[in-house]
Amino acid sequence: MDPVHIIGAGVSGLGAAHYLAARGIPSVIHEVGSHVGGRAACIQQGEHAFEIGGKNFSSAWPRFNALLQEFGITEFEDQHPGFHIVMNNALVALEKSKTLTGDLRLASALGPRGALQFRNFLSYARQNADRLNYTSGLIEQVEKRWDHATIDKHFTKRLNEGPLRLFSIIMGGAEPSELYPSLMMLFASGFGKGSHHAIAGGIGQFHDNLAKGKTIRFGSKVRQILTYEGHVSGLMLEEKTGPRMIPASRVISAVPAHVLRQMTDLPAYGRVALDQLRYFPLAMVNVVYDAPVFKDGVHSIMFEPGAPLGHCSANRLHSPHHVRYTLSGKAARNILDRSDVDLVQIAEETFSKRLPIKAGRLRVHVARHPGGICGYAPYFTTVKKDILRAAESISGLEIAGDFLEGHTMEGCLTSADLAVQRLLAPAQRRGVPVQRWAAE
Ligand SMILES: Cc1cc2nc3c(=O)[nH]c(=O)nc-3n(C[C@H](O)[C@H](O)[C@H](O)COP(=O)(O)OP(=O)(O)OC[C@H]3O[C@@H](n4cnc5c(N)ncnc54)[C@H](O)[C@@H]3O)c2cc1C
């Protein structure tokens, strides 16, 4: 059987390979880089595992948890019970368990109107958590009601600069003025739903299990998905020796939307839809110190608007000496192109204003995510329909990625599972002319 060609060995691509393998279908993954995991990779340096992006998961995620079970991964570490937000030049606690029952310090920092808005917003998100996703209809109602303006236009200034910015910065790498309420509702629906954990020893174990038994061609950059008469016909690879064409009849793209846009010739409505998706770049700096840096019950800080550091947290609750600094948000973008040394220094200087660092560095790892995190688009449900319709116009092509079903690892796995299902669905159901398939 001809293998399915998958582009990208991130969670979406590895997931697609895994769901195909479960049906006995072989695949070849083309990965431009030298390791698996993409934006959720885990880089081992000596005894240290540096998670450079996605790592936390929720016990409420069906696909991710099913895979953990399948792989026999059973050792987890709890995520932080809350955050501290810099508001009015002070650290204000936001404990996950108290956000609805009422946290007096937070309420007074937000003011009565902001506190009420926050409570209403979170309770709507929690009550409807199971239906707030990009496959059920409810998010469309949220879009219709709220997406005419960015988040900041709907809520009080203090709420925007505090808890809502916490969501937008941590989960979107962007400011409330750059994202739309439907995405915020999606973020908030995951907050408090299930419990949040990380895999002991690092997310790398998850990827390694997904990658086991799969064919992965590292250093293989796909420049273009070739088509002939509306059907996938091959891939144009960019190799050290020059471009090389290989035949392929079935391809799953598992790269971010802006990469897919460059490598396919989608119809105009599809290109326009892809162009509406925004990605917000960021850098992730991991530093291991010789002594604890977090203290006094603080494990995670979200910085104020204008600070180059979006947020930072202890790598694990029990490792206050290992800090993950995320340089994200509008102010961070002004310095993201500076050297690694500068980024580390800027991160530490910003952090020290809140908690002075009295420790020496042992190890530093700087990862840049020029694509960053997908911030979706207003009225995304309509945008998504156009993207899928455009992909469907090329038979043999399916798409997965962080820009379809939510940008969490669960969202990526969902997109991968759905892409495999669509690829294997009978041609009639996909609306593809039958004779084209018969000619294969
Ligand atoms: C800092 C940060 C923190 C995050 N935290 C969390 C978290 O705690 N929990 C969570 O669930 N999610 C989190 N996320 C989101 C999550 O990590 C991503 O949504 C997910 O990793 C995206 O996976 P993907 O496979 O769709 O894309 P990617 O990981 O980007 O994978 C795409 C792969 O394709 C390769 N590629 C690109 N172009 C080509 C080409 N032309 N040819 C061949 N290969 C190519 C890339 O090298 C890459 O390996 C975080 C993201 C970031 C950046």
The ligand as an SDF file (V2000), in Angstrom:
LIG
                    3D

 53 58  0  0  0  0  0  0  0  0999 V2000
    5.3310   28.6660   24.2290 C   0  0  0  0  0  0  0  0  0  0  0  0
    4.1710   27.7540   23.9590 C   0  0  0  0  0  0  0  0  0  0  0  0
    3.5210   27.1460   25.0320 C   0  0  0  0  0  0  0  0  0  0  0  0
    2.4520   26.2760   24.7960 C   0  0  0  0  0  0  0  0  0  0  0  0
    1.8510   25.6520   25.8550 N   0  0  0  0  0  0  0  0  0  0  0  0
    0.9260   24.6870   25.6180 C   0  0  0  0  0  0  0  0  0  0  0  0
    0.4750   23.8490   26.6810 C   0  0  0  0  0  0  0  0  0  0  0  0
    0.9330   23.9480   27.8220 O   0  0  0  0  0  0  0  0  0  0  0  0
   -0.4680   22.9100   26.3870 N   0  0  0  0  0  0  0  0  0  0  0  0
   -0.9330   22.7230   25.1020 C   0  0  0  0  0  0  0  0  0  0  0  0
   -1.7710   21.8400   24.9000 O   0  0  0  0  0  0  0  0  0  0  0  0
   -0.4850   23.4800   24.0820 N   0  0  0  0  0  0  0  0  0  0  0  0
    0.4440   24.4420   24.2960 C   0  0  0  0  0  0  0  0  0  0  0  0
    0.9550   25.1590   23.2610 N   0  0  0  0  0  0  0  0  0  0  0  0
    0.4270   24.9210   21.9100 C   0  0  0  0  0  0  0  0  0  0  0  0
    0.9990   23.6470   21.2840 C   0  0  0  0  0  0  0  0  0  0  0  0
    2.3500   23.5030   21.6220 O   0  0  0  0  0  0  0  0  0  0  0  0
    0.8720   23.7490   19.7660 C   0  0  0  0  0  0  0  0  0  0  0  0
   -0.4570   24.0430   19.4180 O   0  0  0  0  0  0  0  0  0  0  0  0
    1.2470   22.4380   19.0790 C   0  0  0  0  0  0  0  0  0  0  0  0
    2.5090   22.0160   19.5170 O   0  0  0  0  0  0  0  0  0  0  0  0
    1.2250   22.6320   17.5740 C   0  0  0  0  0  0  0  0  0  0  0  0
    1.5220   21.3940   16.9740 O   0  0  0  0  0  0  0  0  0  0  0  0
    1.4700   21.2070   15.3980 P   0  0  0  0  0  0  0  0  0  0  0  0
    1.9420   19.8390   15.1360 O   0  0  0  0  0  0  0  0  0  0  0  0
    0.1500   21.6010   14.8720 O   0  0  0  0  0  0  0  0  0  0  0  0
    2.5020   22.2900   14.8250 O   0  0  0  0  0  0  0  0  0  0  0  0
    4.0760   22.3440   15.0400 P   0  0  0  0  0  0  0  0  0  0  0  0
    4.4440   21.9200   16.3980 O   0  0  0  0  0  0  0  0  0  0  0  0
    4.5080   23.6950   14.5960 O   0  0  0  0  0  0  0  0  0  0  0  0
    4.6300   21.2290   14.0540 O   0  0  0  0  0  0  0  0  0  0  0  0
    4.8290   21.4680   12.6960 C   0  0  0  0  0  0  0  0  0  0  0  0
    6.1030   20.7480   12.2850 C   0  0  0  0  0  0  0  0  0  0  0  0
    6.2600   20.9120   10.8860 O   0  0  0  0  0  0  0  0  0  0  0  0
    7.6090   21.1770   10.5990 C   0  0  0  0  0  0  0  0  0  0  0  0
    7.6390   21.9180    9.3170 N   0  0  0  0  0  0  0  0  0  0  0  0
    7.3250   23.2240    9.0950 C   0  0  0  0  0  0  0  0  0  0  0  0
    7.4670   23.5220    7.8010 N   0  0  0  0  0  0  0  0  0  0  0  0
    7.8470   22.3780    7.1860 C   0  0  0  0  0  0  0  0  0  0  0  0
    8.1330   22.0520    5.8290 C   0  0  0  0  0  0  0  0  0  0  0  0
    8.0750   22.9740    4.8520 N   0  0  0  0  0  0  0  0  0  0  0  0
    8.4860   20.7800    5.5280 N   0  0  0  0  0  0  0  0  0  0  0  0
    8.5780   19.8190    6.4970 C   0  0  0  0  0  0  0  0  0  0  0  0
    8.3210   20.0920    7.8050 N   0  0  0  0  0  0  0  0  0  0  0  0
    7.9530   21.3420    8.1360 C   0  0  0  0  0  0  0  0  0  0  0  0
    8.1030   21.9710   11.7850 C   0  0  0  0  0  0  0  0  0  0  0  0
    9.5090   21.8930   11.9220 O   0  0  0  0  0  0  0  0  0  0  0  0
    7.3610   21.3090   12.9460 C   0  0  0  0  0  0  0  0  0  0  0  0
    8.0970   20.2600   13.5170 O   0  0  0  0  0  0  0  0  0  0  0  0
    2.0160   26.0440   23.4630 C   0  0  0  0  0  0  0  0  0  0  0  0
    2.6690   26.6520   22.3950 C   0  0  0  0  0  0  0  0  0  0  0  0
    3.7540   27.4890   22.6290 C   0  0  0  0  0  0  0  0  0  0  0  0
    4.4640   28.1120   21.4530 C   0  0  0  0  0  0  0  0  0  0  0  0
  1  2  1  0
  2  3  1  0
  2 52  2  0
  3  4  2  0
  4  5  1  0
  4 50  1  0
  5  6  2  0
  6  7  1  0
  6 13  1  0
  7  8  2  0
  7  9  1  0
  9 10  1  0
 10 11  2  0
 10 12  1  0
 12 13  2  0
 13 14  1  0
 14 15  1  0
 14 50  1  0
 15 16  1  0
 16 17  1  0
 16 18  1  0
 18 19  1  0
 18 20  1  0
 20 21  1  0
 20 22  1  0
 22 23  1  0
 23 24  1  0
 24 25  2  0
 24 26  1  0
 24 27  1  0
 27 28  1  0
 28 29  2  0
 28 30  1  0
 28 31  1  0
 31 32  1  0
 32 33  1  0
 33 34  1  0
 33 48  1  0
 34 35  1  0
 35 36  1  0
 35 46  1  0
 36 37  1  0
 36 45  1  0
 37 38  2  0
 38 39  1  0
 39 40  1  0
 39 45  2  0
 40 41  1  0
 40 42  2  0
 42 43  1  0
 43 44  2  0
 44 45  1  0
 46 47  1  0
 46 48  1  0
 48 49  1  0
 50 51  2  0
 51 52  1  0
 52 53  1  0
M  END
$$$$
